[in-house]
């Protein structure tokens, strides 16, 4: 049957009988098919692209180096903590949600224990985080003048960062640059909630459980709910943070108790973390 056979002629005649509007729609549909216009590309999120680019991967050497740091900390009796390197994502509002909790802890450590906090904006490069120092100082005066750094292309290990007493991941993507960083004597994960529940099923939710956990170095839990307790079950808190419900995390991860005068998991005296 030719292109303009009887069957096709009947089809075109039926469309024309439906009026000029339907005839116009049919014309544009036919033109689109003739041009073989492809469907729109699927949109990848920023985290999806990180997964494809390999930024959320660790090679054997990186894993081994990270494990040596964690093992050394696990054997240490105490940690003289004078400098704390935070791996923090760029933020718009310093008073928003978990960002404020992180900055509040950093300010408290500076005011009460003389611990210097440095902030590495791991998801921005040079010139893309110039607003962060002003935001820190305006929100918490004790953080005014804090060192703020950004990522450098090709420097997976963040080797431009100076050595520090301890380094802290604040989100699951930051656990990977933290694991590759070799300038810390201890590593922590600041857990505020159960992050796998933040993402729908897909590439991100599949990779998230594989994030390197800096155990046995622990995390501070600041958000209430059973989800946070599930994460806290493998972590030891290095400081107690008051929950929004007015309750406290106790010395045993995932439990609640009255606020202790000195956390049993880490006695904090003049910048010293001592295991009990």
C-alpha positions as CSV (number, residue, x, y, z in Angstrom):
1,X,0.0,0.0,0.0
2,X,1.4,3.4,-1.0
3,X,1.9,6.3,1.5
4,X,-1.4,7.8,0.2
5,X,-3.4,4.7,-0.1
6,X,-7.1,4.3,0.7
7,X,-6.6,3.7,4.4
8,X,-4.6,6.8,4.9
9,X,-6.9,8.9,2.8
10,X,-9.8,7.8,5.0
11,X,-7.8,8.8,8.1
12,X,-7.0,12.3,6.8
13,X,-10.6,12.8,5.7
14,X,-11.9,11.9,9.1
15,X,-9.6,14.4,10.7
16,X,-10.7,17.2,8.3
17,X,-14.3,16.5,9.2
18,X,-13.6,17.3,12.8
19,X,-12.8,20.9,11.9
20,X,-9.9,23.2,11.5
21,X,-8.6,23.0,15.1
22,X,-8.2,19.2,15.0
23,X,-6.7,19.5,11.5
24,X,-4.1,22.0,12.8
25,X,-3.2,19.7,15.7
26,X,-2.8,16.8,13.3
27,X,-0.5,18.9,11.1
28,X,1.9,19.8,13.9
29,X,1.9,16.2,15.1
30,X,2.9,14.9,11.7
31,X,5.6,17.6,11.3
32,X,7.1,16.6,14.7
33,X,7.2,12.9,13.6
34,X,8.7,13.9,10.3
35,X,11.5,15.8,12.0
36,X,12.0,12.9,14.4
37,X,12.2,15.3,17.3
38,X,13.4,13.4,20.4
39,X,11.8,13.6,23.8
40,X,13.4,15.9,26.3
41,X,16.4,14.6,28.2
42,X,15.8,13.5,31.7
43,X,16.9,16.0,34.3
44,X,19.7,14.9,36.7
45,X,19.9,16.4,40.1
46,X,23.2,17.8,41.4
47,X,23.6,14.7,43.6
48,X,22.9,12.4,40.6
49,X,25.7,14.1,38.7
50,X,28.1,13.7,41.6
51,X,27.4,10.0,41.6
52,X,28.1,9.7,37.9
53,X,31.2,11.9,38.1
54,X,32.7,9.6,40.8
55,X,32.9,12.2,43.5
56,X,31.0,9.9,45.8
57,X,33.5,7.0,45.4
58,X,36.5,6.0,47.4
59,X,39.3,3.9,46.0
60,X,41.2,1.2,47.9
61,X,44.0,3.6,49.0
62,X,41.6,6.3,50.2
63,X,39.6,3.7,52.2
64,X,42.8,2.3,53.8
65,X,44.1,5.7,54.8
66,X,40.7,6.6,56.3
67,X,40.6,3.4,58.3
68,X,44.0,4.1,59.7
69,X,42.9,7.4,61.1
70,X,39.8,5.9,62.6
71,X,41.8,3.0,64.2
72,X,44.3,5.4,65.7
73,X,41.5,7.5,67.3
74,X,39.8,4.4,68.6
75,X,43.0,3.5,70.5
76,X,43.5,7.0,71.8
77,X,42.6,7.8,75.5
78,X,42.0,11.4,74.9
79,X,42.1,14.0,72.1
80,X,43.5,17.5,72.6
81,X,41.0,19.4,70.5
82,X,42.1,22.9,69.6
83,X,41.0,23.0,65.9
84,X,37.9,21.6,64.3
85,X,37.5,21.4,60.6
86,X,33.8,21.4,59.5
87,X,32.9,20.0,56.0
88,X,29.8,22.1,55.4
89,X,27.6,22.7,52.2
90,X,27.0,26.2,51.0
91,X,24.0,27.7,52.8
92,X,21.7,30.7,52.2
93,X,20.4,31.2,55.7
94,X,22.6,30.6,58.7
95,X,19.5,30.4,60.9
96,X,17.9,27.6,58.9
97,X,17.3,24.2,60.4
98,X,20.4,22.0,60.8
99,X,22.8,24.8,59.7
100,X,22.0,26.8,62.8
101,X,22.5,23.8,65.0
102,X,26.0,23.2,63.5
103,X,27.0,26.8,63.9
104,X,25.6,27.0,67.4
105,X,27.7,24.0,68.4
106,X,30.8,25.6,66.8
107,X,30.1,28.9,68.6
108,X,29.7,27.1,71.9
109,X,32.9,25.2,71.5
110,X,34.7,28.5,70.7
111,X,33.2,30.4,73.6
112,X,33.4,27.8,76.3
113,X,36.4,25.7,75.3
114,X,38.5,27.9,73.0
115,X,38.2,25.5,70.0
116,X,38.9,27.1,66.7
117,X,36.4,26.1,64.0
118,X,37.2,26.2,60.3
119,X,34.6,25.8,57.6
120,X,35.3,24.0,54.4
121,X,32.4,24.6,51.8
122,X,33.0,21.4,50.0
123,X,30.4,21.9,47.3
124,X,31.7,25.3,46.1
125,X,34.9,26.4,44.4
126,X,36.9,29.6,44.6
127,X,34.8,32.7,44.5
128,X,31.5,30.9,45.1
129,X,31.3,31.2,48.9
130,X,32.5,34.8,49.5
131,X,29.2,35.4,51.4
132,X,29.8,32.7,54.0
133,X,32.2,34.6,56.3
134,X,29.8,37.5,56.7
135,X,26.9,35.1,57.4
136,X,28.9,33.4,60.1
137,X,29.9,36.6,61.9
138,X,26.4,38.1,61.7
139,X,24.7,34.9,63.1
140,X,27.4,34.1,65.8
141,X,29.9,36.8,66.8
142,X,32.3,34.2,68.2
143,X,32.6,32.8,64.6
144,X,33.6,36.2,63.1
145,X,36.9,35.8,61.4
146,X,36.7,32.0,61.1
147,X,38.6,30.5,58.3
148,X,36.4,29.6,55.3
149,X,37.7,27.5,52.4
150,X,36.3,26.0,49.2
151,X,37.1,23.0,47.1
152,X,39.7,23.0,44.4
153,X,39.1,21.2,41.1
154,X,41.1,18.0,41.0
155,X,42.0,18.0,44.7
156,X,39.9,15.1,45.9
157,X,41.8,14.9,49.2
158,X,41.3,18.6,50.1
159,X,45.1,18.7,50.6
160,X,45.1,22.5,50.7
161,X,43.4,22.4,54.1
162,X,45.8,22.7,57.1
163,X,46.1,19.9,59.7
164,X,43.5,19.9,62.5
165,X,42.6,18.1,65.6
166,X,39.4,16.7,64.3
167,X,37.2,17.0,61.2
168,X,33.4,16.7,61.0
169,X,31.1,15.7,58.2
170,X,27.7,17.4,58.4
171,X,25.8,15.7,55.5
172,X,26.1,12.4,53.9
173,X,27.8,13.8,50.7
174,X,30.4,15.5,52.9
175,X,31.3,12.1,54.4
176,X,33.3,11.3,51.2
177,X,35.6,14.4,51.1
178,X,36.0,13.9,54.9
179,X,37.1,10.3,54.3
180,X,39.6,11.4,51.7
181,X,41.0,14.2,53.9
182,X,44.2,13.1,55.7
183,X,44.9,16.1,57.9
184,X,42.8,15.2,60.9
185,X,43.6,13.1,63.9
186,X,40.0,12.2,64.4
187,X,36.8,12.2,62.3
188,X,33.2,12.7,63.3
189,X,29.8,12.6,61.6
190,X,27.4,15.3,62.9
191,X,24.1,13.4,62.6
192,X,20.9,15.3,63.0
193,X,18.4,13.0,61.4
194,X,18.0,9.9,59.3
195,X,19.1,11.1,55.9
196,X,18.1,8.1,53.7
197,X,14.5,9.2,54.4
198,X,15.1,12.6,52.7
199,X,15.4,11.1,49.2
200,X,13.0,9.2,46.9
201,X,14.0,5.8,45.5
202,X,16.7,6.4,42.9
203,X,20.5,6.7,42.5
204,X,20.9,8.9,45.6
205,X,18.9,6.7,48.0
206,X,20.8,3.7,46.7
207,X,24.3,5.2,47.2
208,X,23.5,6.9,50.6
209,X,23.7,3.7,52.7
210,X,27.2,3.2,51.3
211,X,28.5,6.6,52.7
212,X,31.6,6.0,54.8
213,X,30.7,6.2,58.4
214,X,33.5,7.7,60.5
215,X,32.9,5.1,63.3
216,X,33.9,4.6,66.0
217,X,34.2,8.4,66.2
218,X,30.7,9.5,67.0
219,X,28.2,12.1,66.2
220,X,26.1,14.6,68.0
221,X,22.4,14.0,67.6
222,X,20.2,17.0,67.8
223,X,16.9,16.1,66.2
224,X,14.2,14.0,67.9
225,X,12.4,11.0,66.5
226,X,13.0,7.3,66.1
227,X,14.7,7.8,62.7
228,X,17.6,9.7,64.4
229,X,17.9,7.0,66.9
230,X,18.4,4.4,64.2
231,X,21.4,6.3,62.9
232,X,22.7,7.0,66.4
233,X,22.7,3.3,67.2
234,X,26.2,3.0,65.6
235,X,27.6,6.3,66.8
236,X,29.0,7.6,70.1
237,X,28.1,11.2,70.7
238,X,31.0,13.6,71.3
239,X,28.7,16.2,72.8
240,X,25.1,16.5,73.8
241,X,22.8,18.8,71.9
242,X,19.4,19.7,73.3
243,X,16.5,18.4,71.1
244,X,13.8,20.6,69.9
245,X,11.3,18.8,72.2
246,X,13.5,19.9,75.2
247,X,14.8,16.4,75.7
248,X,18.4,15.3,75.6
249,X,20.4,12.4,74.1
250,X,22.0,10.5,76.9
251,X,25.4,8.9,77.0
252,X,24.0,5.8,75.3
253,X,23.3,6.6,71.7
254,X,19.7,6.4,70.8
255,X,18.4,6.9,74.3
256,X,17.0,10.0,76.2
257,X,17.9,11.0,79.7
258,X,18.3,14.0,81.9
259,X,21.0,16.4,80.7
260,X,24.2,15.4,82.4
261,X,26.5,18.0,83.9
262,X,29.4,16.3,82.0
263,X,28.6,13.9,79.2
264,X,29.8,10.5,80.1
265,X,30.9,9.6,76.6
266,X,33.3,12.6,76.4
267,X,34.4,14.7,79.3
268,X,35.1,18.1,77.8
269,X,37.6,20.2,79.7
270,X,39.5,23.0,78.1
271,X,39.3,21.5,74.7
272,X,40.1,17.9,75.7
273,X,37.9,15.0,74.6
274,X,38.5,12.1,77.1
275,X,37.0,8.7,76.7
276,X,35.3,7.3,79.8
